[in-house]
């Protein structure tokens, strides 16, 4: 855990968020290639879009503060 300006951060969550953001970027990139009728791009697109929102919801729920929930 890193302590920055009084906040406790979990490195694994930060790394997971980085990869989730990279997957969003890749998903938008591959979507353009998919429109060119590339069958491999379609497979990548379907795979990434099957879990990326779920990943964001899990990460957001894990790092949400108690006072933000009320």
PDB file of N, CA, C, O and CB in Angstrom:
ATOM      1  N   UNK A   1       0.839  -1.185   0.000  1.00  0.00           N
ATOM      2  CA  UNK A   1       0.000   0.000   0.000  1.00  0.00           C
ATOM      3  C   UNK A   1       0.879   1.242   0.000  1.00  0.00           C
ATOM      4  O   UNK A   1       1.873   1.308   0.724  1.00  0.00           O
ATOM      5  CB  UNK A   1      -0.952   0.002   1.214  1.00  0.00           C
ATOM      6  N   UNK A   2       0.523   2.193  -0.785  1.00  0.00           N
ATOM      7  CA  UNK A   2       1.206   3.483  -0.796  1.00  0.00           C
ATOM      8  C   UNK A   2       0.390   4.481   0.000  1.00  0.00           C
ATOM      9  O   UNK A   2      -0.840   4.453  -0.018  1.00  0.00           O
ATOM     10  CB  UNK A   2       1.430   3.989  -2.243  1.00  0.00           C
ATOM     11  N   UNK A   3       1.082   5.357   0.694  1.00  0.00           N
ATOM     12  CA  UNK A   3       0.390   6.424   1.422  1.00  0.00           C
ATOM     13  C   UNK A   3       0.802   7.739   0.759  1.00  0.00           C
ATOM     14  O   UNK A   3       1.963   8.144   0.815  1.00  0.00           O
ATOM     15  CB  UNK A   3       0.744   6.412   2.980  1.00  0.00           C
ATOM     16  N   UNK A   4      -0.169   8.391   0.136  1.00  0.00           N
ATOM     17  CA  UNK A   4       0.069   9.660  -0.539  1.00  0.00           C
ATOM     18  C   UNK A   4      -0.884  10.699   0.037  1.00  0.00           C
ATOM     19  O   UNK A   4      -2.102  10.543  -0.052  1.00  0.00           O
ATOM     20  CB  UNK A   4      -0.115   9.525  -2.083  1.00  0.00           C
ATOM     21  N   UNK A   5      -0.357  11.717   0.606  1.00  0.00           N
ATOM     22  CA  UNK A   5      -1.139  12.825   1.151  1.00  0.00           C
ATOM     23  C   UNK A   5      -2.310  12.359   2.023  1.00  0.00           C
ATOM     24  O   UNK A   5      -3.422  12.874   1.910  1.00  0.00           O
ATOM     25  CB  UNK A   5      -1.661  13.680   0.021  1.00  0.00           C
ATOM     26  N   UNK A   6      -2.045  11.386   2.886  1.00  0.00           N
ATOM     27  CA  UNK A   6      -3.069  10.936   3.814  1.00  0.00           C
ATOM     28  C   UNK A   6      -4.035   9.915   3.253  1.00  0.00           C
ATOM     29  O   UNK A   6      -4.930   9.477   3.975  1.00  0.00           O
ATOM     30  CB  UNK A   6      -3.827  12.090   4.288  1.00  0.00           C
ATOM     31  N   UNK A   7      -3.896   9.514   1.994  1.00  0.00           N
ATOM     32  CA  UNK A   7      -4.786   8.524   1.397  1.00  0.00           C
ATOM     33  C   UNK A   7      -4.071   7.193   1.291  1.00  0.00           C
ATOM     34  O   UNK A   7      -2.901   7.139   0.912  1.00  0.00           O
ATOM     35  CB  UNK A   7      -5.276   8.986   0.011  1.00  0.00           C
ATOM     36  N   UNK A   8      -4.759   6.134   1.620  1.00  0.00           N
ATOM     37  CA  UNK A   8      -4.199   4.793   1.479  1.00  0.00           C
ATOM     38  C   UNK A   8      -4.638   4.259   0.123  1.00  0.00           C
ATOM     39  O   UNK A   8      -5.829   4.203  -0.183  1.00  0.00           O
ATOM     40  CB  UNK A   8      -4.660   3.842   2.650  1.00  0.00           C
ATOM     41  N   UNK A   9      -3.658   3.868  -0.682  1.00  0.00           N
ATOM     42  CA  UNK A   9      -3.953   3.367  -2.023  1.00  0.00           C
ATOM     43  C   UNK A   9      -3.503   1.923  -2.115  1.00  0.00           C
ATOM     44  O   UNK A   9      -2.477   1.548  -1.547  1.00  0.00           O
ATOM     45  CB  UNK A   9      -3.263   4.231  -3.116  1.00  0.00           C
ATOM     46  N   UNK A  10      -4.261   1.121  -2.822  1.00  0.00           N
ATOM     47  CA  UNK A  10      -3.916  -0.279  -3.029  1.00  0.00           C
ATOM     48  C   UNK A  10      -3.374  -0.392  -4.451  1.00  0.00           C
ATOM     49  O   UNK A  10      -4.087  -0.134  -5.420  1.00  0.00           O
ATOM     50  CB  UNK A  10      -5.161  -1.234  -2.797  1.00  0.00           C
ATOM     51  N   UNK A  11      -2.124  -0.775  -4.564  1.00  0.00           N
ATOM     52  CA  UNK A  11      -1.444  -0.808  -5.850  1.00  0.00           C
ATOM     53  C   UNK A  11      -2.138  -1.747  -6.842  1.00  0.00           C
ATOM     54  O   UNK A  11      -2.229  -1.428  -8.027  1.00  0.00           O
ATOM     55  CB  UNK A  11       0.002  -1.232  -5.659  1.00  0.00           C
ATOM     56  N   UNK A  12      -2.617  -2.877  -6.382  1.00  0.00           N
ATOM     57  CA  UNK A  12      -3.271  -3.830  -7.276  1.00  0.00           C
ATOM     58  C   UNK A  12      -4.520  -3.228  -7.921  1.00  0.00           C
ATOM     59  O   UNK A  12      -4.798  -3.481  -9.093  1.00  0.00           O
ATOM     60  CB  UNK A  12      -3.640  -5.103  -6.512  1.00  0.00           C
ATOM     61  N   UNK A  13      -5.270  -2.434  -7.161  1.00  0.00           N
ATOM     62  CA  UNK A  13      -6.467  -1.782  -7.714  1.00  0.00           C
ATOM     63  C   UNK A  13      -6.066  -0.746  -8.755  1.00  0.00           C
ATOM     64  O   UNK A  13      -6.702  -0.641  -9.803  1.00  0.00           O
ATOM     65  CB  UNK A  13      -7.302  -1.116  -6.591  1.00  0.00           C
ATOM     66  N   UNK A  14      -5.018   0.016  -8.474  1.00  0.00           N
ATOM     67  CA  UNK A  14      -4.548   1.013  -9.438  1.00  0.00           C
ATOM     68  C   UNK A  14      -4.071   0.357 -10.732  1.00  0.00           C
ATOM     69  O   UNK A  14      -4.327   0.871 -11.820  1.00  0.00           O
ATOM     70  CB  UNK A  14      -3.419   1.847  -8.829  1.00  0.00           C
ATOM     71  N   UNK A  15      -3.386  -0.766 -10.618  1.00  0.00           N
ATOM     72  CA  UNK A  15      -2.920  -1.485 -11.808  1.00  0.00           C
ATOM     73  C   UNK A  15      -4.118  -2.032 -12.584  1.00  0.00           C
ATOM     74  O   UNK A  15      -4.143  -1.957 -13.812  1.00  0.00           O
ATOM     75  CB  UNK A  15      -1.953  -2.639 -11.414  1.00  0.00           C
ATOM     76  N   UNK A  16      -5.103  -2.577 -11.884  1.00  0.00           N
ATOM     77  CA  UNK A  16      -6.302  -3.090 -12.547  1.00  0.00           C
ATOM     78  C   UNK A  16      -7.046  -1.971 -13.265  1.00  0.00           C
ATOM     79  O   UNK A  16      -7.563  -2.177 -14.363  1.00  0.00           O
ATOM     80  CB  UNK A  16      -7.228  -3.772 -11.531  1.00  0.00           C
ATOM     81  N   UNK A  17      -7.106  -0.798 -12.659  1.00  0.00           N
ATOM     82  CA  UNK A  17      -7.766   0.337 -13.303  1.00  0.00           C
ATOM     83  C   UNK A  17      -7.016   0.766 -14.561  1.00  0.00           C
ATOM     84  O   UNK A  17      -7.630   1.131 -15.563  1.00  0.00           O
ATOM     85  CB  UNK A  17      -7.876   1.515 -12.327  1.00  0.00           C
ATOM     86  N   UNK A  18      -5.672   0.719 -14.504  1.00  0.00           N
ATOM     87  CA  UNK A  18      -4.880   1.043 -15.685  1.00  0.00           C
ATOM     88  C   UNK A  18      -5.192   0.079 -16.829  1.00  0.00           C
ATOM     89  O   UNK A  18      -5.413   0.504 -17.963  1.00  0.00           O
ATOM     90  CB  UNK A  18      -3.383   1.006 -15.353  1.00  0.00           C
ATOM     91  N   UNK A  19      -5.210  -1.227 -16.524  1.00  0.00           N
ATOM     92  CA  UNK A  19      -5.508  -2.206 -17.570  1.00  0.00           C
ATOM     93  C   UNK A  19      -6.938  -2.056 -18.082  1.00  0.00           C
ATOM     94  O   UNK A  19      -7.189  -2.259 -19.270  1.00  0.00           O
ATOM     95  CB  UNK A  19      -5.288  -3.627 -17.045  1.00  0.00           C
ATOM     96  N   UNK A  20      -7.865  -1.709 -17.219  1.00  0.00           N
ATOM     97  CA  UNK A  20      -9.245  -1.488 -17.655  1.00  0.00           C
ATOM     98  C   UNK A  20      -9.324  -0.304 -18.609  1.00  0.00           C
ATOM     99  O   UNK A  20     -10.035  -0.359 -19.612  1.00  0.00           O
ATOM    100  CB  UNK A  20     -10.164  -1.256 -16.443  1.00  0.00           C
ATOM    101  N   UNK A  21      -8.598   0.767 -18.301  1.00  0.00           N
ATOM    102  CA  UNK A  21      -8.581   1.922 -19.210  1.00  0.00           C
ATOM    103  C   UNK A  21      -7.934   1.558 -20.539  1.00  0.00           C
ATOM    104  O   UNK A  21      -8.393   1.997 -21.594  1.00  0.00           O
ATOM    105  CB  UNK A  21      -7.834   3.105 -18.568  1.00  0.00           C
ATOM    106  N   UNK A  22      -6.870   0.757 -20.497  1.00  0.00           N
ATOM    107  CA  UNK A  22      -6.214   0.320 -21.728  1.00  0.00           C
ATOM    108  C   UNK A  22      -7.159  -0.545 -22.559  1.00  0.00           C
ATOM    109  O   UNK A  22      -7.162  -0.451 -23.787  1.00  0.00           O
ATOM    110  CB  UNK A  22      -4.922  -0.457 -21.406  1.00  0.00           C
ATOM    111  N   UNK A  23      -7.960  -1.386 -21.906  1.00  0.00           N
ATOM    112  CA  UNK A  23      -8.919  -2.210 -22.634  1.00  0.00           C
ATOM    113  C   UNK A  23     -10.017  -1.366 -23.276  1.00  0.00           C
ATOM    114  O   UNK A  23     -10.481  -1.684 -24.371  1.00  0.00           O
ATOM    115  CB  UNK A  23      -9.536  -3.242 -21.700  1.00  0.00           C
ATOM    116  N   UNK A  24     -10.430  -0.308 -22.613  1.00  0.00           N
ATOM    117  CA  UNK A  24     -11.425   0.593 -23.209  1.00  0.00           C
ATOM    118  C   UNK A  24     -10.852   1.233 -24.476  1.00  0.00           C
ATOM    119  O   UNK A  24     -11.519   1.302 -25.508  1.00  0.00           O
ATOM    120  CB  UNK A  24     -11.857   1.691 -22.191  1.00  0.00           C
ATOM    121  N   UNK A  25      -9.617   1.695 -24.378  1.00  0.00           N
ATOM    122  CA  UNK A  25      -8.958   2.290 -25.555  1.00  0.00           C
ATOM    123  C   UNK A  25      -8.850   1.258 -26.672  1.00  0.00           C
ATOM    124  O   UNK A  25      -9.173   1.550 -27.823  1.00  0.00           O
ATOM    125  CB  UNK A  25      -7.547   2.831 -25.186  1.00  0.00           C
ATOM    126  N   UNK A  26      -8.399   0.054 -26.336  1.00  0.00           N
ATOM    127  CA  UNK A  26      -8.258  -1.001 -27.337  1.00  0.00           C
ATOM    128  C   UNK A  26      -9.617  -1.370 -27.923  1.00  0.00           C
ATOM    129  O   UNK A  26      -9.725  -1.629 -29.121  1.00  0.00           O
ATOM    130  CB  UNK A  26      -7.587  -2.241 -26.723  1.00  0.00           C
ATOM    131  N   UNK A  27     -10.647  -1.396 -27.094  1.00  0.00           N
ATOM    132  CA  UNK A  27     -11.991  -1.709 -27.585  1.00  0.00           C
ATOM    133  C   UNK A  27     -12.485  -0.701 -28.601  1.00  0.00           C
ATOM    134  O   UNK A  27     -13.089  -1.075 -29.606  1.00  0.00           O
ATOM    135  CB  UNK A  27     -12.962  -1.778 -26.435  1.00  0.00           C
ATOM    136  N   UNK A  28     -12.234   0.576 -28.351  1.00  0.00           N
ATOM    137  CA  UNK A  28     -12.644   1.597 -29.318  1.00  0.00           C
ATOM    138  C   UNK A  28     -11.808   1.519 -30.588  1.00  0.00           C
ATOM    139  O   UNK A  28     -12.312   1.751 -31.687  1.00  0.00           O
ATOM    140  CB  UNK A  28     -12.529   2.993 -28.701  1.00  0.00           C
ATOM    141  N   UNK A  29     -10.527   1.192 -30.432  1.00  0.00           N
ATOM    142  CA  UNK A  29      -9.654   1.036 -31.588  1.00  0.00           C
ATOM    143  C   UNK A  29     -10.090  -0.155 -32.442  1.00  0.00           C
ATOM    144  O   UNK A  29     -10.202  -0.037 -33.662  1.00  0.00           O
ATOM    145  CB  UNK A  29      -8.198   0.864 -31.138  1.00  0.00           C
ATOM    146  N   UNK A  30     -10.332  -1.283 -31.812  1.00  0.00           N
ATOM    147  CA  UNK A  30     -10.689  -2.500 -32.547  1.00  0.00           C
ATOM    148  C   UNK A  30     -12.080  -2.381 -33.164  1.00  0.00           C
ATOM    149  O   UNK A  30     -12.386  -3.051 -34.151  1.00  0.00           O
ATOM    150  CB  UNK A  30     -10.627  -3.721 -31.619  1.00  0.00           C
ATOM    151  N   UNK A  31     -12.919  -1.528 -32.580  1.00  0.00           N
ATOM    152  CA  UNK A  31     -14.253  -1.312 -33.144  1.00  0.00           C
ATOM    153  C   UNK A  31     -14.155  -0.713 -34.544  1.00  0.00           C
ATOM    154  O   UNK A  31     -14.932  -1.068 -35.431  1.00  0.00           O
ATOM    155  CB  UNK A  31     -15.085  -0.392 -32.230  1.00  0.00           C
ATOM    156  N   UNK A  32     -13.212   0.183 -34.737  1.00  0.00           N
ATOM    157  CA  UNK A  32     -13.008   0.782 -36.069  1.00  0.00           C
ATOM    158  C   UNK A  32     -12.538  -0.256 -37.075  1.00  0.00           C
ATOM    159  O   UNK A  32     -12.965  -0.248 -38.230  1.00  0.00           O
ATOM    160  CB  UNK A  32     -11.989   1.929 -35.995  1.00  0.00           C
ATOM    161  N   UNK A  33     -11.662  -1.147 -36.638  1.00  0.00           N
ATOM    162  CA  UNK A  33     -11.170  -2.191 -37.532  1.00  0.00           C
ATOM    163  C   UNK A  33     -12.275  -3.197 -37.821  1.00  0.00           C
ATOM    164  O   UNK A  33     -12.355  -3.738 -38.924  1.00  0.00           O
ATOM    165  CB  UNK A  33      -9.945  -2.900 -36.922  1.00  0.00           C
ATOM    166  N   UNK A  34     -13.127  -3.447 -36.833  1.00  0.00           N
ATOM    167  CA  UNK A  34     -14.245  -4.371 -37.014  1.00  0.00           C
ATOM    168  C   UNK A  34     -15.181  -3.889 -38.115  1.00  0.00           C
ATOM    169  O   UNK A  34     -15.755  -4.695 -38.847  1.00  0.00           O
ATOM    170  CB  UNK A  34     -15.016  -4.537 -35.704  1.00  0.00           C
ATOM    171  N   UNK A  35     -15.332  -2.585 -38.228  1.00  0.00           N
ATOM    172  CA  UNK A  35     -16.213  -2.028 -39.253  1.00  0.00           C
ATOM    173  C   UNK A  35     -15.687  -2.282 -40.669  1.00  0.00           C
ATOM    174  O   UNK A  35     -16.417  -2.108 -41.645  1.00  0.00           O
ATOM    175  CB  UNK A  35     -16.386  -0.532 -39.029  1.00  0.00           C
ATOM    176  N   UNK A  36     -14.430  -2.691 -40.776  1.00  0.00           N
ATOM    177  CA  UNK A  36     -13.845  -3.032 -42.074  1.00  0.00           C
ATOM    178  C   UNK A  36     -14.035  -4.508 -42.390  1.00  0.00           C
ATOM    179  O   UNK A  36     -13.397  -5.044 -43.297  1.00  0.00           O
ATOM    180  CB  UNK A  36     -12.357  -2.679 -42.098  1.00  0.00           C
ATOM    181  N   UNK A  37     -14.912  -5.159 -41.642  1.00  0.00           N
ATOM    182  CA  UNK A  37     -15.272  -6.572 -41.842  1.00  0.00           C
ATOM    183  C   UNK A  37     -14.114  -7.531 -41.561  1.00  0.00           C
ATOM    184  O   UNK A  37     -13.953  -8.533 -42.257  1.00  0.00           O
ATOM    185  CB  UNK A  37     -15.760  -6.781 -43.262  1.00  0.00           C
ATOM    186  N   UNK A  38     -13.320  -7.227 -40.555  1.00  0.00           N
ATOM    187  CA  UNK A  38     -12.222  -8.097 -40.158  1.00  0.00           C
ATOM    188  C   UNK A  38     -12.747  -9.091 -39.112  1.00  0.00           C
ATOM    189  O   UNK A  38     -13.171  -8.674 -38.034  1.00  0.00           O
ATOM    190  CB  UNK A  38     -11.014  -7.264 -39.595  1.00  0.00           C
ATOM    191  N   UNK A  39     -12.727 -10.405 -39.414  1.00  0.00           N
ATOM    192  CA  UNK A  39     -13.301 -11.388 -38.474  1.00  0.00           C
ATOM    193  C   UNK A  39     -12.533 -11.491 -37.152  1.00  0.00           C
ATOM    194  O   UNK A  39     -13.141 -11.756 -36.115  1.00  0.00           O
ATOM    195  CB  UNK A  39     -13.340 -12.754 -39.128  1.00  0.00           C
ATOM    196  N   UNK A  40     -11.238 -11.290 -37.165  1.00  0.00           N
ATOM    197  CA  UNK A  40     -10.462 -11.322 -35.919  1.00  0.00           C
ATOM    198  C   UNK A  40     -10.839 -10.148 -35.028  1.00  0.00           C
ATOM    199  O   UNK A  40     -10.938 -10.293 -33.810  1.00  0.00           O
ATOM    200  CB  UNK A  40      -8.949 -11.298 -36.218  1.00  0.00           C
ATOM    201  N   UNK A  41     -11.048  -8.996 -35.632  1.00  0.00           N
ATOM    202  CA  UNK A  41     -11.442  -7.815 -34.864  1.00  0.00           C
ATOM    203  C   UNK A  41     -12.811  -8.013 -34.222  1.00  0.00           C
ATOM    204  O   UNK A  41     -13.055  -7.538 -33.113  1.00  0.00           O
ATOM    205  CB  UNK A  41     -11.456  -6.571 -35.764  1.00  0.00           C
ATOM    206  N   UNK A  42     -13.688  -8.702 -34.906  1.00  0.00           N
ATOM    207  CA  UNK A  42     -15.018  -8.978 -34.342  1.00  0.00           C
ATOM    208  C   UNK A  42     -14.895  -9.829 -33.083  1.00  0.00           C
ATOM    209  O   UNK A  42     -15.582  -9.583 -32.092  1.00  0.00           O
ATOM    210  CB  UNK A  42     -15.918  -9.691 -35.381  1.00  0.00           C
ATOM    211  N   UNK A  43     -14.019 -10.830 -33.123  1.00  0.00           N
ATOM    212  CA  UNK A  43     -13.808 -11.685 -31.959  1.00  0.00           C
ATOM    213  C   UNK A  43     -13.235 -10.889 -30.790  1.00  0.00           C
ATOM    214  O   UNK A  43     -13.693 -11.033 -29.657  1.00  0.00           O
ATOM    215  CB  UNK A  43     -12.875 -12.846 -32.314  1.00  0.00           C
ATOM    216  N   UNK A  44     -12.245 -10.058 -31.058  1.00  0.00           N
ATOM    217  CA  UNK A  44     -11.661  -9.220 -30.009  1.00  0.00           C
ATOM    218  C   UNK A  44     -12.711  -8.277 -29.431  1.00  0.00           C
ATOM    219  O   UNK A  44     -12.808  -8.119 -28.214  1.00  0.00           O
ATOM    220  CB  UNK A  44     -10.467  -8.414 -30.561  1.00  0.00           C
ATOM    221  N   UNK A  45     -13.482  -7.664 -30.290  1.00  0.00           N
ATOM    222  CA  UNK A  45     -14.524  -6.723 -29.877  1.00  0.00           C
ATOM    223  C   UNK A  45     -15.527  -7.399 -28.937  1.00  0.00           C
ATOM    224  O   UNK A  45     -15.851  -6.867 -27.875  1.00  0.00           O
ATOM    225  CB  UNK A  45     -15.253  -6.153 -31.111  1.00  0.00           C
ATOM    226  N   UNK A  46     -16.011  -8.570 -29.339  1.00  0.00           N
ATOM    227  CA  UNK A  46     -16.992  -9.271 -28.515  1.00  0.00           C
ATOM    228  C   UNK A  46     -16.407  -9.675 -27.171  1.00  0.00           C
ATOM    229  O   UNK A  46     -17.088  -9.600 -26.148  1.00  0.00           O
ATOM    230  CB  UNK A  46     -17.511 -10.501 -29.243  1.00  0.00           C
ATOM    231  N   UNK A  47     -15.150 -10.104 -27.165  1.00  0.00           N
ATOM    232  CA  UNK A  47     -14.512 -10.519 -25.926  1.00  0.00           C
ATOM    233  C   UNK A  47     -14.356  -9.348 -24.959  1.00  0.00           C
ATOM    234  O   UNK A  47     -14.719  -9.461 -23.788  1.00  0.00           O
ATOM    235  CB  UNK A  47     -13.154 -11.142 -26.219  1.00  0.00           C
ATOM    236  N   UNK A  48     -13.824  -8.236 -25.432  1.00  0.00           N
ATOM    237  CA  UNK A  48     -13.576  -7.079 -24.572  1.00  0.00           C
ATOM    238  C   UNK A  48     -14.881  -6.475 -24.063  1.00  0.00           C
ATOM    239  O   UNK A  48     -14.990  -6.125 -22.888  1.00  0.00           O
ATOM    240  CB  UNK A  48     -12.770  -6.020 -25.326  1.00  0.00           C
ATOM    241  N   UNK A  49     -15.869  -6.354 -24.944  1.00  0.00           N
ATOM    242  CA  UNK A  49     -17.123  -5.745 -24.532  1.00  0.00           C
ATOM    243  C   UNK A  49     -17.962  -6.660 -23.648  1.00  0.00           C
ATOM    244  O   UNK A  49     -18.971  -6.224 -23.096  1.00  0.00           O
ATOM    245  CB  UNK A  49     -17.915  -5.349 -25.742  1.00  0.00           C
ATOM    246  N   UNK A  50     -17.555  -7.937 -23.504  1.00  0.00           N
ATOM    247  CA  UNK A  50     -18.311  -8.845 -22.648  1.00  0.00           C
ATOM    248  C   UNK A  50     -18.025  -8.623 -21.171  1.00  0.00           C
ATOM    249  O   UNK A  50     -18.826  -9.037 -20.333  1.00  0.00           O
ATOM    250  CB  UNK A  50     -18.003 -10.275 -23.013  1.00  0.00           C
ATOM    251  N   UNK A  51     -16.903  -7.978 -20.818  1.00  0.00           N
ATOM    252  CA  UNK A  51     -16.582  -7.848 -19.397  1.00  0.00           C
ATOM    253  C   UNK A  51     -16.084  -6.474 -18.972  1.00  0.00           C
ATOM    254  O   UNK A  51     -15.906  -6.252 -17.774  1.00  0.00           O
ATOM    255  CB  UNK A  51     -15.564  -8.851 -19.039  1.00  0.00           C
ATOM    256  N   UNK A  52     -15.853  -5.556 -19.876  1.00  0.00           N
ATOM    257  CA  UNK A  52     -15.215  -4.309 -19.466  1.00  0.00           C
ATOM    258  C   UNK A  52     -16.084  -3.472 -18.525  1.00  0.00           C
ATOM    259  O   UNK A  52     -15.559  -2.885 -17.579  1.00  0.00           O
ATOM    260  CB  UNK A  52     -14.868  -3.496 -20.683  1.00  0.00           C
ATOM    261  N   UNK A  53     -17.370  -3.403 -18.753  1.00  0.00           N
ATOM    262  CA  UNK A  53     -18.232  -2.635 -17.844  1.00  0.00           C
ATOM    263  C   UNK A  53     -18.340  -3.307 -16.481  1.00  0.00           C
ATOM    264  O   UNK A  53     -18.368  -2.630 -15.453  1.00  0.00           O
ATOM    265  CB  UNK A  53     -19.629  -2.464 -18.450  1.00  0.00           C
ATOM    266  N   UNK A  54     -18.399  -4.610 -16.472  1.00  0.00           N
ATOM    267  CA  UNK A  54     -18.429  -5.326 -15.201  1.00  0.00           C
ATOM    268  C   UNK A  54     -17.159  -5.051 -14.404  1.00  0.00           C
ATOM    269  O   UNK A  54     -17.215  -4.862 -13.189  1.00  0.00           O
ATOM    270  CB  UNK A  54     -18.596  -6.836 -15.435  1.00  0.00           C
ATOM    271  N   UNK A  55     -16.026  -5.028 -15.077  1.00  0.00           N
ATOM    272  CA  UNK A  55     -14.760  -4.721 -14.414  1.00  0.00           C
ATOM    273  C   UNK A  55     -14.786  -3.325 -13.802  1.00  0.00           C
ATOM    274  O   UNK A  55     -14.344  -3.135 -12.669  1.00  0.00           O
ATOM    275  CB  UNK A  55     -13.597  -4.841 -15.401  1.00  0.00           C
ATOM    276  N   UNK A  56     -15.301  -2.350 -14.545  1.00  0.00           N
ATOM    277  CA  UNK A  56     -15.385  -0.990 -14.010  1.00  0.00           C
ATOM    278  C   UNK A  56     -16.320  -0.909 -12.807  1.00  0.00           C
ATOM    279  O   UNK A  56     -16.004  -0.228 -11.832  1.00  0.00           O
ATOM    280  CB  UNK A  56     -15.856  -0.029 -15.093  1.00  0.00           C
ATOM    281  N   UNK A  57     -17.461  -1.589 -12.857  1.00  0.00           N
ATOM    282  CA  UNK A  57     -18.389  -1.566 -11.727  1.00  0.00           C
ATOM    283  C   UNK A  57     -17.761  -2.194 -10.488  1.00  0.00           C
ATOM    284  O   UNK A  57     -17.916  -1.677  -9.382  1.00  0.00           O
ATOM    285  CB  UNK A  57     -19.685  -2.297 -12.086  1.00  0.00           C
ATOM    286  N   UNK A  58     -17.066  -3.289 -10.665  1.00  0.00           N
ATOM    287  CA  UNK A  58     -16.416  -3.945  -9.523  1.00  0.00           C
ATOM    288  C   UNK A  58     -15.348  -3.043  -8.926  1.00  0.00           C
ATOM    289  O   UNK A  58     -15.287  -2.876  -7.708  1.00  0.00           O
ATOM    290  CB  UNK A  58     -15.796  -5.290  -9.947  1.00  0.00           C
ATOM    291  N   UNK A  59     -14.504  -2.459  -9.776  1.00  0.00           N
ATOM    292  CA  UNK A  59     -13.444  -1.591  -9.273  1.00  0.00           C
ATOM    293  C   UNK A  59     -14.005  -0.339  -8.615  1.00  0.00           C
ATOM    294  O   UNK A  59     -13.501   0.095  -7.580  1.00  0.00           O
ATOM    295  CB  UNK A  59     -12.503  -1.205 -10.400  1.00  0.00           C
ATOM    296  N   UNK A  60     -15.033   0.241  -9.198  1.00  0.00           N
ATOM    297  CA  UNK A  60     -15.635   1.445  -8.624  1.00  0.00           C
ATOM    298  C   UNK A  60     -16.281   1.137  -7.277  1.00  0.00           C
ATOM    299  O   UNK A  60     -16.184   1.938  -6.347  1.00  0.00           O
ATOM    300  CB  UNK A  60     -16.675   2.039  -9.587  1.00  0.00           C
ATOM    301  N   UNK A  61     -16.933  -0.002  -7.165  1.00  0.00           N
ATOM    302  CA  UNK A  61     -17.546  -0.383  -5.899  1.00  0.00           C
ATOM    303  C   UNK A  61     -16.520  -0.679  -4.819  1.00  0.00           C
ATOM    304  O   UNK A  61     -16.756  -0.431  -3.636  1.00  0.00           O
ATOM    305  CB  UNK A  61     -18.428  -1.584  -6.097  1.00  0.00           C
ATOM    306  N   UNK A  62     -15.386  -1.207  -5.234  1.00  0.00           N
ATOM    307  CA  UNK A  62     -14.350  -1.547  -4.269  1.00  0.00           C
ATOM    308  C   UNK A  62     -13.684  -0.309  -3.691  1.00  0.00           C
ATOM    309  O   UNK A  62     -13.319  -0.291  -2.515  1.00  0.00           O
ATOM    310  CB  UNK A  62     -13.310  -2.436  -4.913  1.00  0.00           C
ATOM    311  N   UNK A  63     -13.524   0.714  -4.498  1.00  0.00           N
ATOM    312  CA  UNK A  63     -12.827   1.913  -4.029  1.00  0.00           C
ATOM    313  C   UNK A  63     -13.767   3.022  -3.574  1.00  0.00           C
ATOM    314  O   UNK A  63     -13.310   4.087  -3.159  1.00  0.00           O
ATOM    315  CB  UNK A  63     -11.939   2.436  -5.115  1.00  0.00           C
ATOM    316  N   UNK A  64     -15.082   2.782  -3.646  1.00  0.00           N
ATOM    317  CA  UNK A  64     -16.035   3.804  -3.207  1.00  0.00           C
ATOM    318  C   UNK A  64     -15.918   4.021  -1.700  1.00  0.00           C
ATOM    319  O   UNK A  64     -15.745   3.076  -0.931  1.00  0.00           O
ATOM    320  CB  UNK A  64     -17.482   3.401  -3.581  1.00  0.00           C
ATOM    321  N   UNK A  65     -16.012   5.251  -1.313  1.00  0.00           N
ATOM    322  CA  UNK A  65     -15.940   5.573   0.121  1.00  0.00           C
ATOM    323  C   UNK A  65     -17.317   5.433   0.751  1.00  0.00           C
ATOM    324  O   UNK A  65     -18.340   5.596   0.086  1.00  0.00           O
ATOM    325  CB  UNK A  65     -15.390   7.008   0.342  1.00  0.00           C
ATOM    326  N   UNK A  66     -17.328   5.135   2.022  1.00  0.00           N
ATOM    327  CA  UNK A  66     -18.583   4.950   2.753  1.00  0.00           C
ATOM    328  C   UNK A  66     -19.432   6.216   2.699  1.00  0.00           C
ATOM    329  O   UNK A  66     -20.648   6.126   2.527  1.00  0.00           O
ATOM    330  CB  UNK A  66     -18.303   4.563   4.216  1.00  0.00           C
ATOM    331  N   UNK A  67     -18.830   7.379   2.839  1.00  0.00           N
ATOM    332  CA  UNK A  67     -19.611   8.626   2.852  1.00  0.00           C
ATOM    333  C   UNK A  67     -20.203   8.955   1.490  1.00  0.00           C
ATOM    334  O   UNK A  67     -21.180   9.702   1.418  1.00  0.00           O
ATOM    335  CB  UNK A  67     -18.741   9.781   3.316  1.00  0.00           C
ATOM    336  N   UNK A  68     -19.641   8.419   0.400  1.00  0.00           N
ATOM    337  CA  UNK A  68     -20.192   8.644  -0.941  1.00  0.00           C
ATOM    338  C   UNK A  68     -21.419   7.779  -1.206  1.00  0.00           C
ATOM    339  O   UNK A  68     -22.194   8.079  -2.115  1.00  0.00           O
ATOM    340  CB  UNK A  68     -19.132   8.364  -1.998  1.00  0.00           C
ATOM    341  N   UNK A  69     -21.607   6.744  -0.453  1.00  0.00           N
ATOM    342  CA  UNK A  69     -22.718   5.808  -0.682  1.00  0.00           C
ATOM    343  C   UNK A  69     -24.046   6.324  -0.149  1.00  0.00           C
ATOM    344  O   UNK A  69     -25.101   5.862  -0.583  1.00  0.00           O
ATOM    345  CB  UNK A  69     -22.408   4.476  -0.042  1.00  0.00           C
ATOM    346  N   UNK A  70     -24.019   7.239   0.751  1.00  0.00           N
ATOM    347  CA  UNK A  70     -25.261   7.736   1.374  1.00  0.00           C
ATOM    348  C   UNK A  70     -25.876   8.843   0.579  1.00  0.00           C
ATOM    349  O   UNK A  70     -26.921   9.371   0.961  1.00  0.00           O
ATOM    350  CB  UNK A  70     -25.003   8.218   2.782  1.00  0.00           C
TER     351      UNK A  70
END
